Amino acid sequence: MNYFRFGTLKEEELTSLAQQFATMTPFPHVVIPDVVLVPPEQVLPALPALNHPGWHQHADAYEANKMTFNDVTLMTEPIASMLRELNSPAFLQFLERVTGITGLLTDPYLQGAGLHLTRPGGLCAPHIDNHINERLNIFRRLNTLIYLNPGWEESFGGSLELYDHKERLAITRTVVPTWGTCVIFRSDGSSIHGFSRPIVANHTRRTMAVYYYTSLDAARFSGAPMTLWSEHDRYWGLTGGGRVARMAQMHLYRSLRFGSKALAYLAHQARPRKSTATVESRAAVRS
């Protein structure tokens, strides 16, 4: 049984999605509505209870009130099968067709992915995702988000925000996380995203998230091994502690972050393997 309608899309629909992905700003992405084939009442009761030990609670103010659950073996149906479908060869082929990125791989451990849940008052500060999966030594290239929030309205908060890389905090597009809405976007050093409007009382934001990788990095430098947050004063101010101590910690953080990014860039320049772009271009010529 398929839980998503990606396999039913016709060639002209795939062509349209590929054109959208290539041309959308502030970075390549596409939004596909109503991708879930089963109703909410068949999915939501299967979500793990909030007290399930499989949930990981994020403790910092950058991702306030956020929890993640990435162990498929602890999930019940249909949640487990839905995630497996998003990691299947058929879905990888769909992604390659739409994005033009070939040789895509999945992470069986769903590091940072799986189920995301944000409770009232929660948010996700603007950020660039970590680019290198150090456990598998592969490079993140795409994110797929599928929202599981029936009846969600923009006034509830939690809408996905895509930011212009040059303007840093200029919101270019907002996506309301309604039931079955799918967002696919390129993950690299310019894909700043998040949701800065906190979730209002009595609402919980639920997301199915899967990340996709290649064994070779992109031709251009695409990011560092760590998550890069785009603003700090607001979120560090919520962590408490003395101002002098926070400022010292911030200076240390920025120094280490710069060093990490610089080393990642040098490693990218010195890598002995051919770039993914070269492999992709040759594959395009052969096809």
C-alpha positions in Angstrom: 0.0 0.0 0.0 1.2 3.5 -0.9 0.5 6.3 1.6 1.6 9.2 -0.7 0.5 10.2 -4.2 4.0 10.8 -5.7 3.8 7.6 -7.8 0.6 8.7 -9.5 1.9 12.0 -10.9 2.0 12.2 -14.7 4.9 13.2 -16.8 3.6 16.7 -17.3 3.2 17.2 -13.6 6.7 16.0 -12.9 8.0 18.4 -15.6 6.1 21.3 -13.9 7.5 20.4 -10.5 11.0 20.2 -11.9 10.6 23.7 -13.4 9.3 25.1 -10.2 12.1 23.6 -8.2 14.7 25.0 -10.4 13.3 28.6 -10.5 11.7 29.2 -7.1 13.3 31.7 -4.8 15.0 32.3 -2.3 16.5 28.8 -3.1 15.3 25.8 -5.1 12.2 24.3 -3.6 8.7 23.1 -4.4 5.5 22.9 -2.4 3.1 20.0 -3.2 -0.4 20.0 -1.5 -2.4 17.0 -0.4 0.2 14.3 -0.9 -1.1 12.0 1.9 -3.6 9.4 0.6 -5.0 8.4 4.0 -7.1 10.6 6.3 -5.9 12.1 9.5 -7.9 9.7 11.7 -5.9 6.8 10.4 -2.5 8.5 11.1 -2.7 10.7 14.1 -3.7 8.0 16.6 -0.6 6.1 15.6 1.8 8.9 16.6 3.9 8.0 19.7 2.5 9.3 22.9 4.3 12.4 24.3 5.7 10.3 27.2 7.2 7.6 24.9 10.9 7.2 25.7 11.7 7.3 21.9 11.1 11.1 21.9 14.2 13.4 22.1 13.5 16.7 23.8 15.5 19.7 22.4 16.7 21.8 25.3 17.8 25.1 23.7 15.8 28.2 22.9 16.6 27.9 19.2 14.2 25.0 19.0 12.0 25.6 22.0 9.4 22.9 22.9 10.6 20.7 20.0 10.8 16.9 20.1 12.1 14.4 17.6 11.5 10.7 17.2 13.7 8.8 14.7 13.6 5.1 15.6 11.3 3.4 13.0 11.4 0.1 14.9 9.5 1.8 17.8 6.8 3.3 15.6 3.4 1.7 14.9 1.5 1.5 11.6 1.0 3.4 9.4 3.7 5.8 10.6 6.5 3.3 10.1 5.4 2.4 6.6 5.0 6.0 5.7 8.6 6.8 6.6 9.8 3.7 4.8 8.0 4.8 1.7 9.9 8.2 1.9 13.1 6.2 2.0 12.2 3.8 -0.8 13.9 3.6 -4.3 10.7 4.8 -5.9 10.7 8.0 -3.9 14.4 8.6 -4.5 13.7 8.3 -8.3 10.9 10.8 -7.9 13.3 13.3 -6.1 16.0 12.8 -8.7 13.5 13.6 -11.4 12.2 16.7 -9.8 15.4 18.2 -8.4 18.0 17.0 -11.0 20.2 15.7 -8.2 21.3 12.1 -9.0 22.8 9.4 -6.8 20.6 10.2 -3.8 21.0 8.2 -0.6 18.9 7.9 2.5 20.1 7.7 6.1 18.7 4.5 7.7 19.3 6.1 11.2 17.1 9.1 10.3 19.6 11.4 12.1 17.7 14.5 13.0 14.8 13.3 10.9 11.7 11.1 11.4 8.9 12.7 13.4 9.1 16.3 14.6 6.7 17.7 17.1 6.5 21.2 18.5 4.3 22.1 21.4 2.6 25.4 22.3 5.1 28.2 22.6 7.6 26.4 20.5 9.5 27.7 17.5 12.5 27.0 15.2 14.9 29.9 14.7 16.2 30.7 11.2 19.1 28.4 10.4 21.1 26.5 7.8 21.2 22.7 8.4 24.4 20.8 9.0 25.7 19.6 5.7 27.8 16.6 6.6 26.4 13.4 8.0 29.5 12.4 9.9 28.2 9.0 11.0 27.9 7.9 7.3 30.4 10.4 5.8 27.8 11.6 3.2 26.6 15.1 2.2 23.0 16.4 2.7 21.5 17.7 -0.4 17.7 17.7 0.1 15.1 18.0 2.8 11.5 16.7 2.5 8.9 17.8 5.0 5.3 16.5 5.2 3.0 18.2 7.6 0.4 16.3 9.6 -1.8 19.1 11.0 -5.4 18.9 10.0 -7.3 22.3 10.0 -4.1 24.3 10.6 -4.4 28.0 10.1 -1.7 30.6 9.7 -2.8 32.3 12.9 -1.8 29.2 14.9 1.9 30.1 14.2 4.5 27.6 13.0 4.4 28.4 9.3 7.6 27.5 7.5 9.6 30.5 6.5 12.2 30.6 3.7 14.7 33.4 4.0 16.8 35.3 1.5 20.4 34.4 1.9 21.8 37.8 1.1 19.3 39.7 3.2 19.7 37.1 5.9 16.4 37.6 7.8 14.1 38.7 4.9 11.3 36.2 4.6 10.7 35.4 0.9 8.1 32.6 1.3 5.8 31.3 4.0 4.2 27.9 3.9 1.3 27.1 6.3 1.9 23.5 7.7 -1.6 22.1 6.8 -2.4 18.4 6.6 -0.6 16.7 3.6 1.4 19.7 2.5 4.9 18.6 1.3 7.9 20.9 1.0 11.0 19.7 -0.8 14.0 22.1 -0.8 17.7 22.0 -1.5 19.8 21.9 1.6 23.1 23.9 1.3 24.8 27.0 2.7 22.1 29.3 1.4 18.9 27.6 2.4 18.0 29.5 5.5 14.7 28.3 7.0 12.7 28.0 10.2 9.5 29.2 11.8 9.9 32.2 14.1 6.2 32.6 15.1 5.6 30.5 18.2 2.8 27.9 18.2 -0.2 29.2 20.0 -1.9 27.6 23.0 -3.8 24.3 22.5 -2.1 23.4 19.2 0.7 21.0 18.4 2.7 21.1 15.1 3.5 17.7 13.7 5.9 17.0 10.8 7.4 14.0 9.0 10.9 14.9 7.9 13.4 12.9 5.8 16.8 14.2 4.6 18.6 13.0 1.4 22.3 12.8 0.7 24.9 12.0 -1.9 28.2 10.2 -1.5 30.0 13.0 -3.3 29.7 16.7 -2.3 28.2 19.3 -4.7 30.6 21.1 -7.0 30.3 24.3 -5.0 30.9 24.5 -1.2 27.5 23.7 0.3 27.9 24.0 4.1 29.6 23.1 7.3 29.3 20.0 9.6 27.1 21.9 12.1 23.8 23.7 12.1 24.3 27.5 11.6 21.8 29.7 13.4 21.2 33.0 11.6 20.4 35.2 14.7 21.3 34.9 18.3 20.5 37.8 20.6 16.8 36.9 20.9 17.4 33.2 21.5 20.4 33.4 23.7 18.6 36.0 25.8 16.1 33.3 26.6 18.7 30.9 28.0 19.2 32.8 31.2 22.5 33.3 33.0 24.6 36.5 33.3 25.1 38.8 30.4 28.9 38.7 30.6 29.0 34.9 30.6 26.6 34.8 27.7 28.7 37.3 25.7 31.9 35.3 26.3 30.1 32.1 25.3 28.8 33.8 22.2 32.3 34.9 21.1 33.7 31.4 21.7 30.8 30.0 19.7 31.3 32.3 16.8 35.0 31.6 16.7 34.5 27.9 16.7 31.7 28.1 14.1 34.0 30.1 11.8 36.8 27.6 12.3 34.5 24.7 11.6 33.2 26.3 8.4 36.7 27.2 7.2 38.0 23.7 7.7 34.9 22.3 5.9 35.6 24.6 3.0 39.3 23.6 2.8 38.3 19.9 2.9 35.8 20.5 0.1 38.5 22.2 -2.0 41.1 19.5 -1.3 38.9 16.4 -1.8 40.4 13.9 -4.2 37.1 12.7 -5.7 35.3 14.2 -8.6 32.4 16.4 -7.8 28.8 15.3 -7.9 28.1 18.0 -10.5 30.6 16.3 -12.9 29.0 12.9 -12.3 25.5 14.4 -12.9 26.5 16.3 -16.0 28.0 13.1 -17.5 24.9 11.1 -16.6 22.8 13.8 -18.3 24.9 13.5 -21.5 24.5 9.7 -21.5 20.7 9.9 -21.1 
